[in-house]
Each structure stands twice: as C-alpha cells, then as structure tokens.
Amino acid sequence: MPRRGSGNQIRTDDSVRLELLSSGHARQLERFELNNRDFFASRIGDRGDDYFAHFDERLAELVEENRVGTSLLGVLVDPREEVVARVNITDIHQSDSTEIGSRVAKSVQGRGIARTGVRLALELAAAHGVRVVHARVAADNPASRRVLKVCGFEATGPAPSPDGSSRAFTGYVIRLGAETEMPRGEAKDHS
Ligand SMILES: CC(C)(COP(=O)(O)OP(=O)(O)OC[C@H]1O[C@@H](n2cnc3c(N)ncnc32)[C@H](O)[C@@H]1OP(=O)(O)O)[C@@H](O)C(=O)NCCC(=O)NCCS
C-alpha cells in the first residue's frame, strides 16, 4: 500500500517517492532533463535550447502552478534522491481539460516506474478532488498506451495532436472516485 505523506503532497511506493515540484528540485531536475535529453528528443521531441537556458525561470512558473492549485506537477525521486521521472497532471481546476503526462529516465525504462508514477499521481489527484483525467498518446508509443491501460484509462478515439507534433494521437480518460485505489497489476521488479 502506498503511504500518505504530509499535506497530501507526497505519495510513496517501495521504489520511488512522488513529490510535487519545488524550487529545491532544481538541480536534480535539470540533471534528469540534461542526461535524458537525447532519449526524450527521440521519443517525444526536444524541449529546445531555450528551455535549458531559462531552466530556473521555467521551474518557478511550474512551482507557482502547483502553489495556486491549477496543476499537480510531480517528480519521482529514487532512494538515492535522484529524479528518475516526471508525472504531471495539468489543468486540474477544469475537468474537461485535465491532462496527464509522464517521462522516465532512459536508465530505468521498463521497470514499472511510469506505472507507479501514474498510479501515485492519480491517487494524489483524487485526494485533491479531481474526478476526471485525460491523456493523449501518439500512435507509435505502445509503452505509454500500455501504462495508461494498466492504470485503468480507457481509449476515447482520435485526439488532437499537441502543439508542434504532426503524429496521430489517441485520447484516453479515467474517472476517479473519492476513494481511488488504482489497479496494482502484477508485482514488478524495481531492482
Ligand atoms: C512511456 C514511458 C513513460 C514508459 O515508462 P516506463 O517506466 O518504462 O513504463 P513501465 O515500465 O511502467 O511500463 C511500460 C509498459 O509498456 C510495455 N512496453 C514497453 N515497450 C513496448 C512496446 N514496444 N510494445 C508494447 N509494449 C511495450 C512494457 O512491457 C510495460 O508493460 P508491462 O508492465 O505490462 O510489462 C517511457 O518509455 C518514456 O519516458 N518515454 C518517453 C516519454 C513518453 O513517451 N512519455 C509519454 C507521453 S504520452
């Protein structure tokens, strides 16, 4: 069972801890993005040099989104205190436009980190009163589709491509109850 952290801001699992982004994550988060820049660029597109040139300003904007409660923007931290993944749920104040997204470090792919992170983020969202979460997945991203499916999302059909992408996307949705407990699935090896 995940354990609830103080102030509903933290969820933990055996392998990783979900924390809402804060300015204290700056250097770990920058390391995560830089170390995995080529990997993410090959899978979903590059953030661009400007993102890294203005990293701290961008982080401050995200921290503000968390503070005012329009988004739940999280990082997954491993026992060495390194950021190994990000999981974001944006626009939680507008149930039609909530959207979850995740990215996991190349070095820990396929170990259930995304599944765990999405599950923890959904539990946190439910605790914040969020009842509907949407997602979009590119047709050529089977790992992401699988993660959403095992976490309980249902496909809703073709969805608009995010800005800057020309790939075909499918929409997904999950409805959360007040006592949301996400499907655990079979045990994963997090070693
Ligand atoms: C998609 C992503 C987040 C998945 O992270 P992850 O930690 O490796 O995911 P998990 O280990 O929790 O689960 C991946 C699942 O996809 C499956 N999978 C992986 N590659 C697959 C493929 N080519 N075809 C079918 N299934 C595949 C895995 O077997 C696993 O399913 P299982 O648990 O039933 O065995 C990660 O690959 C990533 O960061 N990609 C780049 C960013 C991205 O695409 N983000 C999503 C945007 S919507």
The ligand as a Gaussian input file, in Angstrom:
#p B3LYP/6-31G(d) Opt

LIG

0 1
 C        6.370000       5.793000     -21.966000
 C        7.259000       5.749000     -20.726000
 C        6.838000       6.879000     -19.780000
 C        7.095000       4.393000     -20.024000
 O        7.920000       4.390000     -18.864000
 P        8.367000       3.018000     -18.154000
 O        8.775000       3.328000     -16.749000
 O        9.352000       2.300000     -18.983000
 O        6.978000       2.229000     -18.157000
 P        6.582000       0.939000     -17.307000
 O        7.815000       0.130000     -17.069000
 O        5.779000       1.357000     -16.120000
 O        5.578000       0.190000     -18.275000
 C        5.850000       0.074000     -19.640000
 C        4.926000      -0.997000     -20.219000
 O        4.968000      -0.893000     -21.645000
 C        5.356000      -2.141000     -22.173000
 N        6.113000      -1.854000     -23.390000
 C        7.321000      -1.266000     -23.496000
 N        7.667000      -1.181000     -24.787000
 C        6.647000      -1.717000     -25.501000
 C        6.424000      -1.916000     -26.889000
 N        7.307000      -1.534000     -27.795000
 N        5.257000      -2.508000     -27.264000
 C        4.347000      -2.892000     -26.352000
 N        4.510000      -2.716000     -25.001000
 C        5.652000      -2.151000     -24.608000
 C        6.183000      -2.784000     -21.093000
 O        6.276000      -4.181000     -21.266000
 C        5.388000      -2.391000     -19.863000
 O        4.224000      -3.158000     -19.762000
 P        4.122000      -4.306000     -18.640000
 O        4.309000      -3.626000     -17.317000
 O        2.762000      -4.888000     -18.815000
 O        5.232000      -5.282000     -18.922000
 C        8.762000       5.903000     -21.092000
 O        9.082000       4.989000     -22.120000
 C        9.176000       7.304000     -21.537000
 O        9.587000       8.124000     -20.723000
 N        9.087000       7.549000     -22.870000
 C        9.418000       8.872000     -23.402000
 C        8.381000       9.909000     -22.978000
 C        6.966000       9.465000     -23.318000
 O        6.712000       8.816000     -24.313000
 N        6.013000       9.865000     -22.453000
 C        4.615000       9.560000     -22.634000
 C        3.977000      10.629000     -23.445000
 S        2.220000      10.387000     -23.522000

